[in-house]
Amino acid sequence: MRPQEGDLIVEGKRGLCAFNSTNLDFILRGMGIKNVALGGFLTNCCVESSMRTAYEKGFNLYTLIDCVAATSEEEHQAAIAKDYPMFSHPGYHHEFLEFLSGEVEAEDTSRGY
């Protein structure tokens, strides 16, 4: 997998959080992006760390709960149930895609998009 022409490249990731020691915040702010959707591995570690940092930086977050995974179901469910709602709008990817496509209004979704 290689970047394609026009792809934005986040550089410098050295730890758990996508923001620490990278140019991600600079790229997002430079593009005027205020809403961020998160997915990835580990539900309760890297994704949660990035979510908390993005929240602290003032981004509006959508954590796609069917696009994250952990090393155990228990850790996965605990993070989604207890931590994600404090810092983001947890929801499923199809709900987020419907919102982006304009198929649903922000008020119509139960997930807070």
C-alpha positions as CSV (number, residue, x, y, z in Angstrom):
1,M,0.0,0.0,0.0
2,R,1.4,3.3,-1.0
3,P,0.1,6.9,-0.9
4,Q,-1.6,8.0,-4.0
5,E,-1.2,11.4,-5.6
6,G,-3.2,13.9,-3.5
7,D,-3.3,11.8,-0.3
8,L,-2.5,13.5,2.9
9,I,0.3,11.9,4.9
10,V,0.4,12.0,8.7
11,E,4.0,11.7,9.7
12,G,5.8,11.1,13.0
13,K,3.6,8.6,14.9
14,R,5.7,7.1,17.6
15,G,3.2,6.1,20.3
16,L,-0.3,5.1,21.0
17,C,-2.1,8.3,20.1
18,A,-2.5,9.5,16.5
19,F,-1.9,13.1,17.5
20,N,1.2,12.8,19.7
21,S,4.4,13.7,17.8
22,T,2.5,13.9,14.4
23,N,1.3,16.6,12.1
24,L,-2.4,15.3,12.3
25,D,-3.7,18.3,14.2
26,F,-2.0,20.7,11.8
27,I,-3.4,19.0,8.8
28,L,-7.0,18.8,10.2
29,R,-7.0,22.5,11.3
30,G,-5.4,23.6,8.0
31,M,-8.3,22.0,6.2
32,G,-10.9,23.5,8.5
33,I,-12.0,20.0,9.7
34,K,-13.9,20.0,12.9
35,N,-15.5,16.5,12.8
36,V,-13.3,13.4,13.1
37,A,-14.4,9.8,12.8
38,L,-12.3,7.2,14.5
39,G,-11.8,3.5,14.0
40,G,-8.9,1.1,14.5
41,F,-7.1,-1.2,16.9
42,L,-7.1,-1.3,20.0
43,T,-10.5,-0.1,21.1
44,N,-9.4,0.7,24.7
45,C,-5.9,1.8,23.9
46,C,-4.8,3.5,20.7
47,V,-8.3,4.5,19.6
48,E,-9.3,5.7,23.0
49,S,-6.1,7.6,23.4
50,S,-6.6,9.4,20.1
51,M,-10.2,10.0,20.9
52,R,-9.3,11.7,24.3
53,T,-6.6,13.8,22.7
54,A,-8.9,14.9,19.8
55,Y,-11.6,15.8,22.4
56,E,-9.1,17.9,24.4
57,K,-8.2,19.7,21.2
58,G,-11.8,20.6,20.5
59,F,-12.8,18.2,17.7
60,N,-16.3,16.8,17.4
61,L,-15.7,13.0,17.5
62,Y,-17.6,10.1,16.0
63,T,-16.2,6.7,17.2
64,L,-17.3,3.9,14.9
65,I,-17.9,1.1,17.3
66,D,-18.1,-1.6,14.6
67,C,-14.7,-0.4,13.2
68,V,-12.7,-1.0,16.3
69,A,-11.3,-4.1,18.0
70,A,-9.6,-5.1,21.2
71,T,-7.7,-8.1,22.5
72,S,-10.8,-9.2,24.5
73,E,-14.5,-8.7,24.2
74,E,-14.7,-7.6,27.8
75,E,-12.2,-4.7,27.2
76,H,-13.8,-3.8,24.0
77,Q,-17.3,-3.6,25.5
78,A,-16.2,-1.7,28.6
79,A,-14.5,1.0,26.6
80,I,-17.5,1.4,24.3
81,A,-20.0,1.5,27.1
82,K,-18.1,3.6,29.7
83,D,-15.5,5.7,28.0
84,Y,-16.5,6.4,24.4
85,P,-19.7,8.3,25.3
86,M,-17.8,10.7,27.6
87,F,-15.6,11.9,24.7
88,S,-17.4,11.1,21.4
89,H,-20.6,10.1,19.6
90,P,-20.3,6.3,19.5
91,G,-22.1,4.8,16.5
92,Y,-22.0,2.3,13.7
93,H,-20.3,3.0,10.4
94,H,-23.5,2.7,8.3
95,E,-25.2,5.3,10.5
96,F,-22.2,7.6,10.0
97,L,-22.2,7.0,6.2
98,E,-26.0,7.7,6.1
99,F,-25.4,11.0,7.9
100,L,-22.5,12.0,5.6
101,S,-24.6,11.2,2.5
102,G,-27.5,13.4,3.8
103,E,-29.9,10.4,4.0
104,V,-30.6,11.3,7.7
105,E,-30.7,14.5,9.5
106,A,-28.6,15.1,12.5
107,E,-31.7,15.2,14.7
108,D,-33.0,11.9,13.3
109,T,-30.1,9.7,14.5
110,S,-30.1,8.1,17.9
111,R,-26.2,8.3,17.9
112,G,-25.9,12.1,18.1
113,Y,-24.3,12.7,14.7
